[in-house]
Amino acid sequence: MDYPDENTIRVLITTDNHVGYNENDPIAGDDSWKTFHEIMMLAKDNNVDMVLQAGDLFHVNKPSKKSMYQVMRSLRMACMGDKPCELELLNDTSEIFHYNEFTDLNYQDPNFNISIPVFGIAGNHDDASGDALLCPMDILQVSGLVNHFGKVIEADKIKVPPLLFKKGETKLALYGLASVRDERLFRTFKEGNVTFEVPDMEGDEWFNIMCVHQNHTGHTNTAFLPEQFLPGFLDMVIWGHEHECIPHLVHNPLKNFDVLQPGSSVATSLCDAEAQDKHVFILEVRKGEPRKLIPIPLKTTRPFIMRNITLTDVAYLRPHDKEGIIKYLVNEVEDMISEAKVETTRKLGLELKEEEEAAKLLQLNLPLIRLRVDYSGPEDRNSIIDYQLENPRRFSNRFVGSVANSNNIIQYHKKRKFPKKNTSNTKGFEYNENLKDNDAELDVQTLVNDMLNKMSLALLPEIGMNEAVKKFIEKDEKSALKDFIDEEIKNEVKMLASSEELLSLTDPEEIRKLIRHVKKAKASQDYSLDDDKDLDPNLASALAKAKKRLNEIEGNPESNRALTNFGITSNELDDIPKNQEDKPVKKSRTENKKRISSTKRASPETKNPLYQIRSLFQMKNNQMPVVRITSRIVLLPTHILIIKLMMILLPSILVMKKIIQKIVPIKKEFHKWQALEKDHHHPPNLLQELQRLRRQMS
C-alpha cells in the first residue's frame, strides 16, 4: 500500500494477541507470536502512521523470556527506521504518563528512531500487579518500543485524558481505558466518577477514538460495560477483550458512534466465537471525508473448524450401537480435517502446481478441530438410555499427526431432561456432564462465587477474597492471599482504634496477659516478636490512637507514665506510628540476624500457603479433601479455606479489641499513685513504684 497523503491518518488496529498462549505445546506453541509478527509486518508494509493495540498483548502478566523476546523483536523490526513519523502531538503527555519519568512519546525521544509508534492499553490478562503496579506494557514502555496509555491507578475515580494528534488538516483524539474489573467499573460509571477531557471542538474538527477492554455483553447485570455509559462525542470505539471478530462497524444509534470489535488474533478456546476468520483492520481518517475501514485477513492463524451435532438427528443411529456411533463420528472428524485443508489452501493462495510445497505447508499448519456431540437419548419418556460412546481421549488418539489438538478433539455433552429448579437467588455451581466425560478443568471463579454466596463472611469482604484467590491461582501471585489478609487487618484495627465504644473500664492487670497473647499469636504467623518490648505496628498504632483519644477527652498529659506501668516504655511510645501508613518500628541488628537465620532455616515447602494452613490446624494429608483445579495446583475447597482464614484472623482481632478496651483504666491507676504521693499517706512500696516508673519513662 502506498504512503498516505499529508492529510490522511492511517491506523492499524489489533487486539487480544495473547502472545505466550499455550507456548509449551509442541505443535501450536509458536502460533501467537508468529501471528503477532505478521501483524507488525502488515503495519510496516502498509505504511501506517500508528498501531493501536486494545489490550491483552500477552497472555499472562508475567510473560516468559521467549514471549517477551519475540514481541520486542517484532516491534523493533517493524517500528524502528529512518522514516519520520508525521504525527504532530498537540498536548502535554505528562498527565497521561505520570506513573513514570518517561513522559514523552517514544517517537519524540531523540535517542530512538521510531517510524511507526505503537499505542496500547493493558488488558485483563496482562494487567498490572505487585507493589509497583507494573504490567508487561510498562516494560515495553520504558524500553521505548510502545506507548502505554490509559492506565488506571484509582478505579473508584477515573480520569480519561486524550492524546491529541494532528497530520496536515486532520486531527485525531485518542482515548484509552485499561481493563478494570467489570462490576467495579460499572459502579464507577454509574456513580458519575469517570470523567473525559474533551479538546476544544469546532464542528467535526476532531475524530475521537477510544480503546476499551471490557465485557461487551452482559454476563451478569453488572459484569460488562454498556455502550450507553460511554460519552456521545466519540466517533469510534475499539472494543477489546471479546475474541469474536466482527469485520465491520456496528453503529450505536443512541450514542451516535460506531463500535469495532476486532477479535483475537489467536484462538485461546475451542468455541464458536473463535471459529470466525481472524482479521486486523486499517482505518483511514481524513478531514471532511467519511472514515475508511479495511479488514485484512490474517494468514498465519491456525485453521479452526467446529461443528455441533446431535445424535438423535441421525436417523439410522441407535443408542446401543456403539461401533456405528464411533464410525459416524470418525467420518465427521475426517470431513472437518478435509474442510480445514481447503481453507488453508485458500488462505495461503496455493495453486495445484505447488502441490508438494502445499503438502509441506499443510503439514506445518495442522488444524484445530472441535466436534461437540449431544449424546442425549431419545426424548421418549419410555427411553432412558443415552447413546453409547467411546472415551474421548481414546477417540482423539486416532488423529495424532493430523490435527493440532489431538488430545481434545471431541466434547460430549447432554441435555438435562428434568432440570432441577434453582430456588436460590443467585446462580450457583451446577454439575456439568462435561466434567465427567472430558476431565475438564473446574472454573475457580465459579467455585469461589458459589461458596461465598452460600455463606456470608463476618470479617473478610467476599469480593476481595474472590479476587485474591483468582490472583493466587491464575496469575501465580504467591503473596496475594497474605497481602489481602494484611490489608484487611489494617482496616479492622483502624476501625477499632477509632471507635468510642471500645474504650471501657476494666482491670488493668489483664493488659499484660493480653499483650503477651497477641504477641504469641502474631509470632505464629511469621511475625518477628522476640520479646515483650516488641509490638506489632498495627497494634501499636491502635494503642497510640487510643492514648491520643484519652489525652483529648480526659485532658491528662501524663498518660504515658501509666502505659509504662504495663510493660510499654517511653521509647516504644515514641516509636509508635502515628497512622497506618507510617513505617513500623525498626528492629535491632541482633533481631535482624535472628530473623535472617530463621528465614534461612525455613524450607521452601513451609513457604507454601497450603502447607501453612495445614500446619496451623495440624491436619493430616489423608484428612484434607482436595479439588483438582488445574494440572499445576491443588486448592482446598473454598468453604474450608474461608473458614480457616476466618479462624486465623478472628482471635487476633478480638484480642486487639480487648486491649483497646483496657486502655482507659490506665488513667485511674496513675491518678491513684499521684494522689497518694501528694497526701504523703502511701504504702511502703510507693517510692519504689514511682522510681521504677520514672526509670521506664526516661
NUSE-664145 format. One record per residue (C-alpha): x, y, z. Coordinates in steps of 0.001 Angstrom, whole numbers, plus 500000, padded with zeros to 6 digits. Example, Ala and Ser with C-alpha at 12.3 -4.5 7.8 and 13.67 -1.06 7.14 Angstrom:
! residues 2
512300495500507800 513670498940507140 
! end
This chain:
! residues 698
500000500000500000 501289503459499121 502077506117501688 499015508059502895 498791511654501764 499664514554504005 496103514912505362 495290511223505958 495983509403509224 496313505661508640 495968503407511706 496371499631512045 494040498194514719 494588494930516576 493745493464519960 493982490317522086 497172488914520576 497761486713523657 501439486166522945 502615483209525002 499356481294524923 499964477539525098 503636478187524330 504748474808525701 502674472919523151 504997471166520649 502684471900517693 500862475175518392 503291476728520892 504575479392518467 501238480371516930 500670483511518988 503983485262518370 504079484252514683 500713485918514113 501793488991516065 504885489206513869 502652489036510789 500540491889512177 503552494115512762 504885493362509281 501473494335507872 501807497666509661 505190498225508054 504146497074504575 501025499267504603 502934502359505761 500600503135508650 501074506175510853 500415504298514084 499339500944515544 496553500696518128 496542497651520418 493427497335522614 494726495051525372 495954491522526110 499134491765524081 500442488985526348 498502486007527619 499824486403531194 501037489357533215 504378487617533775 505325486578530235 508187484182529636 511514485373528297 510694483755524977 507403485657524661 508974488964525654 511856488408523235 509576487649520279 507381490698520930 510344493046521309 511920491546518184 508794492157516093 508337495678517457 511926496595516735 511814495198513195 508541496957512327 508664500221514260 512255501423514037 513571503067510897 514649506266509226 511161507247508020 509980510120510224 506644509884511996 504382512590510597 502045512758513602 502280516024515499 501436515850519207 499382518845520343 499051518352524109 501218517729527155 501541514000527927 502901514352531460 499419513784532897 498891510636530825 502293509087531596 502530510423535136 503287506975536552 506904507039535298 509615509529534447 509388508962530678 506529511285529830 507328511811526137 506114509607523306 508791507262522017 508972508843518558 509703512216520213 512734510832522044 515915511852520179 517576508596521286 515180506459519211 514334506341515516 510666505367515585 508857505282512255 505629503621513418 504601504309517031 502549501665518824 499905502759521336 498499500104523642 496440499588526785 496640496786529337 494063494005529262 492790491657531917 495422489006531122 498478491279531189 497213493690533844 499301495431536492 500201493618539710 502582493783542643 503595496686544853 504646498894541932 501552498027539842 503663497147536829 502496495232533769 504347493953530680 503288497079528784 505288499141531286 508397497110530424 507879497821526729 507162501477527515 510371502013529465 512336500257526703 510993502759524169 509084500273521997 505457501146522824 503451503991524323 501388502593527190 498387504845527794 495030504528529542 496496503217532795 494051503245535724 495591503987539114 492419504525541147 489422502518539956 486911504451542087 487685507763540410 488858507572536806 490053510426534638 490488509783530900 492678512363529149 493248512137525375 496328512079523200 495827514808520591 497429514326517175 497482516359514005 498575515487510488 498026518181507938 494449519337508422 493253516139510135 493049515982513918 492732512815515988 491907512483519715 492885509095521162 491357507919524462 492230504731526316 490876502872529335 492763499835530613 490930496774531859 489138497224535194 487057494611536972 483681494852535249 481496495195538347 483723497897539769 483876499859536519 480093499571536153 479656501115539601 482206503859538912 480426504869535700 477017504725537362 478177506963540212 479488509505537711 483126509132538756 484522508723535221 485443511999533548 486665512585529994 488775515545528991 487466516994525745 489539519236523449 488107522467522157 485886521405519282 484798523346516252 482183521265514473 483686517972513301 487264519140513687 488353516188515857 487959512487515155 487611510829518582 488661507187519075 488540505242522328 490099501862523191 488428499781525918 488988496239527166 485828495015528918 482992492547528523 480790493752525679 477694491753526577 476022491273529943 477245488054531558 475512489316534717 473623492509535489 476820494495536132 479679492374534732 480034494344531495 480422497861530153 477234499135528477 477858501213525384 475419503773526777 477910504616529546 480416505983527028 480185509654526019 478383510649522858 481157512835521446 483133509707520477 483249508760516810 484578505210517161 485100502715519995 487624499894519579 486390497074521793 488966494633523101 488533491525525273 485865489930523085 487511487285520872 484850487060518191 485896489045515134 483152491260513692 484736492557510455 482593495676510131 481489498689512146 478356498429514293 476537501728514755 475057502725518102 472042504934517303 471623506158520890 475161507494521212 475785508021517503 479198506344517433 480495503214515701 481894500171517501 484615497952516062 485257494553517652 488487493279516024 488579489998517955 491635487987518914 494477487020516611 494868483533518130 492262481043519310 492571480599523077 489480478407523442 487673475986521162 484308477732520918 482059479197518226 483345482757518685 486930481696517944 485939479805514786 485439483030512800 488162484259510441 490765486429512167 491387489969510916 493251493160511633 491940496477510368 493346499558508722 491484502774509468 491969505864507339 490788509213508692 490744512372506583 489127515681507429 485880516294505627 485583512727504305 483959509548505675 486268507219507529 487524504195505646 487880500771507289 489764497969505518 489692494443507051 492821492378506384 492569488597506957 495487487008508773 497291484166507013 499317482672509866 496370481844512101 495794478135512545 492587476940510834 489852476082513293 486780474046512337 483961473467514803 480718471516514461 477804470753516733 475887467535516145 473014465829517933 472981462054517654 469185461908517798 469122463806514479 470895460901512748 468025458557511919 469967455316511438 471909455509514736 470695453561517768 471767454261521367 473206450755521853 475103450698518516 478481451863519860 480502450793516808 478129452547514421 478263455734516507 482072455724516590 482276455175512837 479905458083512226 481922460422514486 485225459397512864 483810460237509434 482675463631510744 486157464466512042 487822463349508807 485428465555506854 486310468502509110 490030467904508517 489439467959504755 487500471203505116 490376472714507088 492853471791504336 490691473524501746 490517476621503940 494285476650504447 494871476320500707 492518479226500049 494052481363502782 497626480849501621 496694481191497941 498278477881496958 497899476549493418 497743472975492156 501188473189490563 502609473802494028 501262470500495295 504489469385497012 505012472747498695 501350472859499664 501613469455501345 504518470711503464 502641473853504482 499530471872505327 501593469532507490 503069472500509369 499681474188509711 497679471365511280 494099472445512033 492250472779515314 489190470527515321 486349470580517826 483321468296517465 480627468850520104 478337465848520405 474990465812522185 474606462177523207 471266462548524981 468930459644524334 465575459937522564 463072462239524238 460602459400524531 459714459100528214 459899455330527944 463542455529526840 466142456319529485 469192455104527545 471784457576526253 473968456886523241 476978454677523962 480275456495523354 483998455865523356 486374457532525795 487216460981524314 490976460530524731 490930457154523026 488798458566520223 491125461561519720 494249459382519541 493151458221516077 494075461629514668 497550462176516118 499614463857513398 496534465075511539 495294467762513944 496950470205516331 494746469344519320 494849465556519255 494010465296522974 490658467103522973 489050466836519556 485652465685520744 483459467084523504 480471465175524814 477516466899526427 473918466062527105 470718467915527793 469299467733531277 465924466109530707 464419467083534029 466359470099535323 466115470961538952 464637474288539817 467090476768541231 465498478116544376 468390480338545373 468544483979544414 471976483627542882 473209481257540289 475434478669541904 477735475974540660 475809473238538862 477012469803537943 478275469668534378 478284466444532414 481349467609530507 483455467404533656 482849463702533976 483381462847530350 486194465181529356 488100465708532593 487575469432532088 489086471911534481 486890473442537128 486432477181536996 487926478705540128 485706481759539894 482601479553539823 483657477602542901 484595480689544891 481452482615543939 479245479655544767 480688479127548238 480726482845549064 477079483112548063 476154480268550372 477999481603553419 478392485255554361 481746486307555804 481816488313559017 485279489852558614 486529489455555054 484736491009552059 483603488344549606 484718490242546507 488203490795547897 488548487135548829 487432486117545349 489966488398543678 492787487234545969 492138483563545197 491946484379541478 495302486184541546 496901483359543543 495813480681541065 495550482300537647 498303484924537886 500652482964540183 500905485809542709 502135483888545730 501573486768548161 498044487647547012 496247485993549947 498725487295552518 498554490848551151 494763490738551175 494639489492554783 497226492037555970 495287494869554355 492047493737555973 493757493526559388 494923497107558923 491403498229558123 489919496353561088 492474497783563523 491910501276562190 488191500883562708 488626499522566234 491035502266567235 488594504988566159 485560503532567942 484478505185571199 482547502105572289 485784500161572700 487084502427575473 485714500882578660 486936500441582233 488337497027583303 491149495527585351 494498496952584117 496356493835585229 494861491923582297 496597494161579761 499951492395580236 498377488986579600 496532490196576528 499642491788575037 501588488557575513 498707486651573923 498723488867570844 502489488587570519 502312484812570568 499504484781568031 501396487119565741 504612485142566107 502835482041564839 502021483934561637 505653484704560732 505812487947562722 509133488569564423 508174489416568026 511084488227570109 510305489740573498 507719491715575405 509057495047574165 508175494422570513 504722495459569421 503150494713566086 502899498012564147 499158497622563603 498554497024567303 500909499845568236 499024502219566000 495757501239567640 497238501807571119 498628505166570061 495283506302568718 493501505199571876 496090507000574039 495621510168571985 491858509972572453 492371509647576210 494536512738576273 491930514685574306 488930513504576334 490375513448579837 492962516216579419 495660514153581143 499148514813579692 500830512108581777 499058509039580489 502379507783579161 503532507090582712 500587504808583252 501322502985580000 504833502218581171 503368500526584227 502203497779581892 505458496989580115 505498499772577473 508476502122577698 508567505755576649 510982504958573816 508493502477572473 505751505083572707 507855507488570665 508368504818568017 504665504041567680 503476505028564181 501038507905564156 498916506360561423 498546503177559489 500764504364556628 503827505047558816 506727502661558795 506909500003561526 509379500156564388 512897499352563252 514425496170564599 517844495995566182 520795494389564432 520554491334566701 516872490897565930 517534491197562204 520165488472562437 517688486247564254 515109486869561544 517581486149558734 518776482942560353 515225481745560892 514427482525557256 517393480512556059 516307477536558111 512826477586556589 512372475071553825 510693476083550541 507784473840551414 506958475848554538 506507478984552430 503653477366550527 500299478843551691 498640475423551628 501407473999553817 500971476861556303 497235476233556565 497815472529557169 500454473204559827 498350475818561620 495467473428562021 497557470224562317 495599468353559667 496995465265558015 497022464801554277 494505461996554342 492092464233556242 492389467097553748 489784466831550964 491067468427547787 489670469506544427 491791469390541286 491671472836539682 494479472730537135 497368470461536346 499759472559538417 497951473379541649 495765471738544254 493375474032546100 491466473426549289 487702473506548896 486728477130549018 484499476863552063 487270475153554079 489767477809553015 487446480643554026 486636479109557407 490315478582558198 491247482121557209 488490483423559463 489787481252562302 493260482724561789 492085486333561794 489327486281564377 491421485652567554 493897488419566745 491204490988566003 489215490092569117 492351490341571255 493159493753569798 489631494853570560 490002493767574189 493353495548574507 491835498810573355 489061498333575898 491697498077578668 493413501394577933 491108503682579945 491903502236583448 495481503463582992 494304506954583864 492706505865587139 495758503872588147 498043506817587520 495831509258589479 495730506853592399 499511506782592750 499745510538592203 497166511252594919 498983509038597404 502243510859596717 500712514336597302 498991513403600580 502091511665601959 499837508780603007 501286505993600993 502181502329601339 505827501344601860 506408500442598207 505194503795596788 508657505284596289 509909502101594655 506970502106592222 507457505776591341 511205505300590797 510530502314588572 508025504321586530 510432507263586172 513257504961585040 510980503488582399 509854506944581286 513483508065580902 
! end
